[in-house]
Amino acid sequence: MTKISLHADDSNMRLDKFLVEKLFDHSRSYIQGLIKDGLITVNGKVVKANYILNLNDEIIIEIPPVTEMNVEAEDIPLDILYEDEDILVINKPKGMVVHPSYGHATGTLVNAILFHCRGQLSGINGVSRPGIVHRIDKDTTGSMVVCKNDSAHQNLAAQFKDHTITRLYEAVVIGNFPQEEFTIDAPIGRHHVDRKKMSTRSKSSREAITHCKVVERFSNYTQLACSLETGRTHQIRTHLASIGHPILGDIVYGSGKNPFKLEGQTLHAKVLGFHHPSTKEYMEFQAPLPAYFLSLLEKLRKY
């Protein structure tokens, strides 16, 4: 049970809108469902989502426990860059979701690694995300590391937290840049309206820094190499869109419209480097650009 008290500037807000800003991990529709089910009360009473808050109101929230999904192993081919008894580094294809959700129960990376690793996965993140220490978006391709045991998971999680992991992405963005290299230093947080998006204008933002370098220029597009100093959700996509250069094909942070019939953003996790959790040796892996990306570059050179 969670109790929330209001501040002076919180009054005169709708209950559901107020809670969306407070409960960053939950969508507005989820919160409205809790209100409808009587799991969110104001001053001990069940109210509607459009209830207008007053300064002295007391909100009580009861979020039901998450029911773990029954995730099945599936024989899905994996492009393996490296494997040993501690870790598995894979080149994730476009269109593959990393872990199951209620919209994607099968065909995910987790379904595939459950089959490949046969029980040898870290259990820290529960049955729906075994071995997953980080993730990349469904339509982003490239290198990802999976942990086979809890010790490896804890070690790599600490490296991600300390920002010592090397992560270099390549992207094709709309527009051109006068400079060869630049840095975007803009905090990122959950979008105040669309909870599936991130924003550089969020009230609950955290430090986010992306270093960019021009790889190749085209008529109205640019290929960039983007290095992450921090690792926020949708960081590269959010940052590039915030300066008016969304990634080509991005249907969330850009229009998604393009003459190349792309499916999702043109973003590839090319290089992933870290210290091995057991040997402590620095290792670096490179995922080659996928066929669709190479084909796009050829088209842009002729465009």
Number of C-alpha atoms within 10 A of each C-alpha: 9 9 12 13 11 15 11 9 9 15 16 13 15 16 25 25 18 18 20 23 20 13 11 15 11 14 18 21 12 12 22 21 15 19 22 15 11 15 17 27 22 20 11 11 11 14 16 17 19 13 14 17 19 18 13 12 17 15 19 18 18 14 12 9 6 6 6 9 13 10 19 17 20 17 13 14 11 15 13 14 15 12 13 8 13 19 23 19 22 22 24 27 18 20 15 17 23 22 21 21 14 7 6 12 17 18 19 21 26 26 24 21 26 21 16 16 14 10 14 18 24 24 18 17 13 12 16 19 21 26 28 25 21 15 17 19 17 18 20 22 27 26 28 25 24 25 28 24 19 17 15 22 27 16 17 24 17 14 16 17 11 10 14 15 22 18 22 20 21 25 26 28 24 22 17 15 15 7 8 11 14 14 13 15 14 18 19 24 24 23 20 20 14 12 18 12 15 24 26 22 15 16 14 16 17 14 14 21 20 19 17 22 17 20 15 14 16 16 12 12 18 23 24 22 21 25 20 19 18 19 18 18 18 16 22 26 24 24 26 19 20 16 9 12 21 26 31 28 25 22 14 17 22 19 12 17 14 12 6 12 10 16 17 20 26 23 30 28 25 23 19 20 17 19 17 16 18 12 7 10 10 11 11 14 20 17 21 16 17 16 9 12 19 12 12 16 17 10 11 18 11 8 10
